[in-house]
Structure formats: structure tokens, C-alpha cells
């Protein structure tokens, strides 16, 4: 394993005042953090003449595809293509996100993930986000209604076994039959249970949170909206401190004022930036497949023929710039929303922070928050 010294760079964590210092990386870990480090290194990056900042690598908890590939393709080529493509946007780790499909199609995707072994030049596959099929037919969006089923612990356990215990997060509509006991069981197993594609009332959301819901999937999208006499899922999760909210900040899924409202209510500690990207991310506009459905990708986003949004083509670095633009976030807040909060949700004690002993997953940004270099587990995997 090569060693690396990054010197004279502004270092940012979610809970510290930024400072100019040096980082020494060895064997995939951050070996030393300090100033004027006198060490030999195979790779040296000197930022003294640049206005560069280093932040923890971005963690995308909700992504279906990229660069022409999709998790549901159920091939090694697809996962590898995704993992390789994500580093250029600063994403150093991600949850491979499935979608509502026939049981055998989900079986195949999970078995494929269980077999996958990362290469050194790829974003790290942390596990699975199972989005559906335990969701509401009233809030389907791009999730095919014909494959939706009520929550089943037996079915989940079969999938968890097929995945090699890789399912880390699940999106569920807890108001469905068996929903609350399902939430409670998975929460006890340490799964991040996220309410999404749900038509729950505010009372049903409160019950679900008591049972273990700790996250909301793509806030505002495909959930019972806010009404002043029935706050719905949106109203409930915006004021529930125990729940963190994913949000797609592409200004297509949410108006910029809705993004700002979520930031003001949830604060940076309660927001998780995601892309919910599909296979067209990074490619030209045109027609693409999503779970057997044709998705039309234009400047206005990714839509099914019926007009429903079908994921995004958003990149994580653009999400960071976008929320900074509308909410005026500090660098520390951006780190929380793009990395630390996800690491905390997933109980990743070694990610989302720049300190000795942590994984050397880092993104070097210029003053405009554009990715200059990405480092995955101590390897320089992307240079702009």
C-alpha cells in the first residue's frame, strides 16, 4: 500500500473550526494529522499555492445507478461500473439501492451484491438500501405498483441471507399491514428503517417512530404531503428530532425554498444529501431503462411517460453546491450532510471524519466546492 502526504490544506470536520494542516495516509488509514509533518511518502500533494479544502469522502445512501449501469442489472459489471464512476463526484462509499420488482429480480440483485469485492480504484460498496417492495400503492412514483407487497419479516430475512447480511437500510410504508411489527423487528436488527413511498398520517408516523423509524426517504417525494389539519409524513418527519431526512437537492425533486425550509427545520444534523440517481447519471439526455420502464431524461430531469419522476441524474458534489447556494451552509454543515450523518446512521465508526485511525476516504475541493481529487481508502482514484 502506498503512503501519501497531503500538506498545507484546509481540513474540515463537522464539529471543528477548519484549520490548515497536513495529513499522512498509510495502509488505507489516516495515520497522522498535524502541521509541518516531516515524513517520507510515495505520493505528495502540496496545497500551499491552492485554495483547497479537504473533507471526508461523500457517502451516498440512496443510489440506483450511474454511467449506464443499475443495481437491478444484477451483474458484477454493473456494480463495478457504478463504483468506478462515482469517485469523480467525490463519493467514496455508497449503498447499492434496489427497487420494487418481482421477488426473483430482487433475489438476483442481492446475490450479486453478496459476491461483489471492491477494487482499490472504486467507491466502496457499503451494503444495500432495499427500497420497496414494502411500500404504498398510493405513493408509488417510479416503483411499479404490481410488485408491491405488504411487509413480511420472513421475506426480509430471506433477502438478508441472500445478500450476505448486506442490507443496511430499508424504505418501508409503516402504515401497511404488519408495518409496525416489521419496523420494530428490523430496527432491533440494527437496520436503518426509513419511511418512504408512504401515505401515513401524522399519528401513524408517530407510531412508526416509536417502533424504530429513524429516517425519511427522499423528503417531500412520494409521501403524504403537509396539510395544516393533517401534517402527513412531511409534517411529521420535519419536526421529529429522532428522524433524519434524505433529500435530493437537484431543484427538480424539491423547490429551492422547500430545501431551505428543510434545512432550517432539521438543521444540518438532521439532513442527509443523496442523489437517488439512475443509470443515466453522467450520460447524455435520452431514453433509459428503470426496472423495465422507459425513463425520458431531459434538462427537466428523469421522468416516466406518465410524468412521474424516476430518480435523478444528480451528482453528490452538485448536491453539496446546491444546498450551500440556497441555505448558505458552512463547510462544517456541508460535511455533516454529505458524509458524517450517513456514517452515523450506518454505525460506521471509521468514516465521515478526518482524524487519526479513520479510513482515508477524502475529497479535495476548490473554493467553488468542485472536486479536484478523490482519495478512497488511501488511493488517489480521481484527479480533475
C-alpha positions in Angstrom: 0.0 0.0 0.0 1.3 3.4 -1.0 1.8 6.2 1.6 0.5 9.7 0.9 1.2 13.2 2.4 -1.2 16.0 1.9 0.2 19.2 3.1 -0.8 22.8 3.7 -4.5 22.2 3.1 -7.6 23.4 4.9 -9.0 20.5 6.9 -12.8 20.4 7.7 -14.8 18.3 10.1 -18.5 18.8 11.0 -17.6 19.7 14.6 -14.4 21.7 14.4 -13.2 25.1 13.2 -11.3 24.5 10.0 -7.5 24.7 10.1 -4.6 24.4 7.7 -2.6 21.3 8.3 -1.1 18.1 6.9 -2.4 14.5 6.6 -0.3 11.4 6.4 -2.1 8.4 4.9 -0.8 4.8 5.3 -2.4 1.4 4.6 -5.7 2.9 3.8 -6.0 4.9 7.0 -5.3 8.4 8.3 -2.0 7.8 10.1 -1.3 11.3 11.3 -3.0 14.7 11.4 -0.8 17.7 12.2 1.3 20.6 10.9 4.6 20.5 9.2 4.7 16.7 9.2 8.2 15.5 8.3 7.6 12.1 6.8 8.5 10.2 3.6 5.6 9.4 1.3 5.2 7.8 -2.1 2.6 10.4 -3.1 2.8 14.0 -2.1 0.1 16.6 -2.6 1.1 20.2 -1.6 -1.9 22.6 -1.5 0.2 25.6 -0.3 -0.4 27.5 -3.6 -4.0 26.4 -3.9 -7.2 27.5 -2.1 -8.0 23.8 -1.5 -10.1 22.2 1.3 -10.1 18.5 2.3 -13.4 17.0 3.6 -14.5 13.4 4.4 -15.5 11.5 1.4 -19.1 11.7 0.4 -21.4 8.8 1.4 -24.4 8.3 -0.9 -27.0 6.2 1.0 -29.5 6.2 -1.9 -28.3 5.5 -5.4 -29.7 3.1 -8.0 -27.4 3.6 -10.9 -24.8 5.6 -12.8 -22.8 5.6 -16.1 -25.2 3.3 -17.8 -25.4 0.7 -15.0 -28.1 -0.1 -12.5 -28.1 -2.2 -9.3 -31.0 -4.2 -10.6 -28.9 -5.3 -13.6 -27.6 -7.9 -11.1 -24.1 -8.1 -12.7 -20.6 -7.6 -11.5 -20.0 -5.3 -14.4 -22.9 -3.0 -13.3 -21.7 -2.7 -9.7 -18.1 -2.1 -10.8 -19.2 0.4 -13.4 -21.1 2.3 -10.8 -18.4 2.2 -8.2 -15.8 3.3 -10.6 -17.9 6.2 -11.9 -18.8 7.7 -8.6 -15.4 8.7 -7.4 -15.3 11.7 -9.8 -18.1 13.3 -7.9 -16.3 12.8 -4.6 -18.4 9.8 -3.5 -16.1 7.3 -1.7 -18.8 4.9 -0.5 -22.4 4.1 -1.2 -25.4 1.8 -0.6 -26.5 -0.1 -3.7 -30.2 0.7 -3.8 -32.7 -1.8 -5.2 -36.2 -1.0 -6.3 -39.7 -2.6 -6.3 -39.5 -5.5 -8.7 -40.5 -9.2 -8.8 -39.1 -11.2 -6.0 -36.7 -13.2 -8.2 -35.3 -9.9 -9.7 -34.5 -8.7 -6.2 -33.1 -12.1 -5.3 -30.6 -11.8 -8.2 -29.6 -8.3 -7.4 -28.9 -9.2 -3.7 -27.0 -12.4 -4.6 -24.9 -10.3 -7.0 -24.1 -7.8 -4.2 -23.1 -10.6 -1.8 -20.5 -11.8 -4.3 -19.0 -8.3 -5.1 -15.5 -7.4 -4.0 -14.3 -3.8 -4.4 -11.2 -2.9 -6.4 -8.9 -0.2 -5.0 -9.9 2.4 -7.6 -13.6 2.3 -6.8 -16.0 3.9 -4.3 -16.7 1.3 -1.5 -19.9 -0.6 -1.7 -21.1 -0.5 2.0 -24.2 -2.6 1.5 -27.8 -2.5 0.4 -30.6 0.0 0.6 -33.7 -2.0 0.0 -36.2 0.5 -1.5 -39.5 -1.4 -1.7 -41.3 -3.6 -2.3 -42.9 -3.0 1.1 -44.4 0.4 0.1 -47.7 2.0 -0.5 -49.5 1.7 -3.9 -50.9 5.2 -3.2 -47.3 6.7 -3.3 -45.6 4.5 -5.9 -43.9 7.1 -8.1 -41.5 5.1 -10.3 -41.9 2.0 -8.1 -44.1 -0.5 -10.1 -47.3 -1.0 -8.2 -47.8 -4.6 -9.4 -44.8 -5.8 -7.5 -45.6 -4.1 -4.2 -46.3 -6.4 -1.2 -47.1 -6.0 2.5 -44.2 -6.0 4.9 -43.0 -9.6 5.6 -40.3 -10.4 8.1 -39.9 -13.9 6.6 -39.3 -12.4 3.1 -36.9 -9.8 4.5 -34.9 -12.5 6.3 -34.6 -14.5 3.1 -33.3 -11.4 1.3 -30.9 -10.6 4.1 -29.5 -14.1 3.9 -29.1 -13.9 0.1 -27.3 -10.5 0.4 -24.8 -11.9 2.9 -26.2 -9.7 5.6 -25.5 -6.7 3.5 -28.9 -4.9 3.8 -28.2 -1.8 5.9 -31.2 0.3 5.2 -34.8 -0.3 4.1 -37.5 2.0 2.8 -41.0 1.0 4.0 -44.5 2.3 4.4 -45.2 1.5 8.0 -48.9 2.1 7.8 -49.3 -1.1 5.8 -50.5 -4.4 7.4 -47.7 -5.8 9.7 -45.9 -2.5 9.3 -45.2 -1.6 12.9 -44.0 -5.1 14.0 -41.9 -5.2 10.8 -40.3 -1.8 11.7 -39.6 -2.9 15.3 -38.0 -6.2 14.2 -35.7 -4.6 11.7 -34.8 -1.8 14.0 -33.8 -4.3 16.6 -31.5 -5.9 14.0 -29.7 -2.6 13.5 -31.2 -1.8 10.1 -31.8 1.8 9.3 -35.6 1.9 8.8 -36.6 4.8 6.6 -40.2 5.8 6.0 -40.9 6.4 2.3 -43.4 5.8 -0.5 -45.8 6.1 2.4 -49.4 7.5 2.8 -49.2 7.5 6.6 -51.0 10.1 8.7 -49.1 12.1 11.3 -50.4 9.7 14.0 -49.2 6.7 12.0 -45.8 8.3 11.6 -45.6 8.9 15.3 -46.3 5.3 16.0 -43.7 4.2 13.4 -41.0 6.4 15.1 -41.9 4.8 18.4 -41.4 1.4 16.7 -38.0 2.4 15.3 -38.2 4.5 12.2 -35.2 6.8 12.2 -35.0 8.2 8.6 -37.2 9.5 5.8 -36.6 8.6 2.2 -36.3 11.5 -0.3 -38.1 14.1 1.8 -41.3 15.6 0.1 -41.3 13.0 -2.7 -43.8 10.2 -2.7 -45.0 10.7 0.8 -48.3 12.1 2.2 -47.8 15.9 1.9 -48.2 18.5 4.6 -51.6 19.9 5.3 -52.4 22.2 8.2 -55.1 19.9 9.5 -53.2 16.6 8.7 -49.4 17.2 8.6 -48.9 13.8 7.0 -45.4 12.2 6.6 -43.8 15.5 5.5 -45.0 17.5 8.5 -44.3 14.7 11.0 -40.7 14.0 9.9 -39.8 17.7 9.7 -40.4 18.2 13.4 -39.4 14.7 14.7 -35.9 15.1 16.1 -35.3 11.4 16.1 -35.7 11.2 12.3 -33.1 12.3 9.8 -34.3 13.1 6.3 -32.8 12.2 2.9 -33.2 15.0 0.4 -32.5 15.2 -3.3 -31.2 18.7 -3.9 -31.4 19.0 -7.7 -34.2 21.6 -7.6 -36.3 19.2 -9.7 -37.4 17.0 -6.9 -37.8 19.9 -4.5 -38.1 23.7 -4.9 -35.2 25.6 -3.6 -37.4 27.1 -0.9 -38.5 23.6 0.2 -34.8 22.7 0.5 -34.2 25.8 2.6 -37.2 25.1 4.8 -36.0 21.5 5.5 -32.5 22.8 6.4 -33.9 25.4 8.7 -36.2 22.9 10.5 -34.0 19.8 10.5 -30.7 21.7 10.8 -27.6 20.2 9.3 -27.6 17.4 11.9 -30.9 16.2 10.5 -30.3 16.3 6.7 -28.6 13.6 4.6 -27.8 14.5 1.0 -28.5 11.7 -1.5 -28.7 11.5 -5.3 -31.3 8.8 -5.9 -29.5 8.6 -9.3 -30.5 6.2 -12.0 -28.3 4.8 -14.8 -28.4 7.9 -16.9 -26.2 9.9 -14.5 -23.1 11.1 -16.3 -24.6 10.3 -19.7 -26.3 12.3 -22.5 -30.0 13.0 -22.4 -32.2 10.4 -23.9 -34.3 7.3 -23.1 -33.1 4.8 -20.5 -34.5 1.8 -18.6 -35.5 1.7 -15.0 -37.0 -1.6 -13.8 -38.4 -2.4 -17.3 -39.9 1.2 -17.6 -38.7 3.7 -20.1 -37.3 6.9 -18.5 -37.0 10.1 -20.6 -34.1 12.1 -19.4 -34.1 15.8 -20.4 -32.9 19.1 -18.9 -36.1 18.9 -16.8 -35.0 15.6 -15.1 -35.7 11.9 -15.4 -39.4 11.1 -15.9 -41.6 8.2 -16.9 -44.1 8.6 -19.8 -46.8 9.4 -17.2 -44.8 12.3 -16.0 -43.7 10.7 -12.7 -40.1 11.5 -11.6 -37.9 8.4 -11.9 -34.8 9.1 -9.9 -32.3 11.7 -10.8 -29.0 12.3 -12.6 -27.7 14.4 -9.7 -24.1 14.1 -8.5 -23.1 14.4 -4.8 -20.8 17.3 -5.5 -23.6 19.2 -7.2 -25.9 18.4 -4.3 -23.4 20.0 -1.9 -23.0 23.1 -4.1 -26.8 23.4 -4.5 -27.7 23.3 -0.8 -24.8 25.7 0.0 -26.2 28.1 -2.6 -29.8 28.2 -1.2 -29.1 27.7 2.6 -25.7 29.5 2.9 -24.3 26.5 4.9 -20.9 26.5 6.5 -18.3 24.0 5.4 -18.8 22.1 8.6 -22.6 21.8 7.9 -21.9 20.5 4.4 -19.6 17.8 5.9 -22.4 16.8 8.2 -25.0 16.5 5.4 -22.7 14.8 2.8 -20.8 12.4 5.0 -20.9 12.4 8.8 -24.7 12.0 9.2 -24.7 9.0 6.9 -21.8 7.4 8.7 -23.5 7.9 12.0 -26.8 6.4 10.7 -24.9 3.3 9.4 -22.8 3.0 12.6 -19.6 3.4 10.6 -17.1 4.2 13.3 -14.3 4.7 10.8 -15.9 7.0 8.2 -17.2 10.5 7.9 -14.4 12.2 9.8 -10.8 13.3 9.4 -8.8 12.0 12.3 -6.1 9.5 13.1 -7.3 6.0 12.7 -10.2 6.8 10.4 -10.4 5.4 6.8 -8.5 7.6 4.3 -11.7 8.5 2.3 -11.2 12.1 1.4 -12.3 14.7 -1.2 -10.2 17.7 -2.1 -12.3 20.7 -3.2 -11.5 24.0 -4.7 -13.0 27.3 -3.5 -16.1 26.7 -5.6 -16.6 23.2 -4.0 -15.7 21.4 -7.2 -13.9 18.1 -6.8 -10.2 18.3 -7.5 -9.1 15.0 -6.2 -10.8 11.9 -4.6 -9.0 9.5 -2.3 -10.6 6.1 -1.5 -9.0 4.1 1.3 -5.7 5.9 0.8 -5.7 5.6 -3.0 -5.7 8.6 -5.3 -8.5 7.5 -7.6 -9.6 10.7 -9.3 -7.8 13.9 -10.3 -9.6 16.8 -12.1 
